[in-house]
């Protein structure tokens, strides 16, 4: 199983690289800074998804790819 367990940490690093704050994210999501923090903190891959992928012979990988805007 390939599973990135540090998604919140990766998001935090990406936010720093892009100079984006939780307030910025909250504004883009139409919610508060606190809710944006909860989204980031609780970002994870559902264990059921991993189990299904394993059952059919696959791994789950999460990666972030910069969009071309």
N, C-alpha and C positions, 0 to 999 in steps of 0.2 A: 504494500500500500504506500503510495506517495501522497502525502497529505501535508500541506503547509499549516502548521499549528500556530504560526506567528503572524497570522494575517493582520491582527490589530497593530502589531509592531511595524509590519511592512507599510500599512496605511499611514501610520504616524511618520515614517521616514519619507514616504512619497509626499505627504502634506508639507513637510519641511522643505523638500527639494523644490516644490512648486509654489512655496510661500503662500499656502492656503491655510486658513485658520478654521477652527470648528464653527466659529460664527459664520464664516463664508459658506461652509458646507450647509449649515442650518438654513441660511438664506436661500441657497440653491434648492434645497429640499422642501422649502416652505415650512420649516419647523424651527425649534429653538436650538441654541448651542448645546444645551443639555441632552436633547434628543439625538443630536448629531454625534455627541460623545458616546451615547449608548449604542448607536448603530456601529460606530467604529469599534468600541470595546467588545461587542457581542458578535462581530463578524467571524463566522466560522462556516465550515462545510458540514452539512447535515450528515451524521453518521450513517443514516439509512442509505443515502446516496453512495457513500463509500462501500457499504456492504453489497449493494446491488452491482456496482461496478466490479467489485472483486468476484462476485458470483458469475459474471460473464467474461472474466479474464482481463479486466482493465484496472488501471490505477487512476486516481483522481489527482490532478495537479491544478493548483490555482496560481495564476500569474497575472500581473497587471501590465497592460500594453498601452503606451501613450497614444492617444488619438491624434490624427492629423487634422487639426482645425484650421 
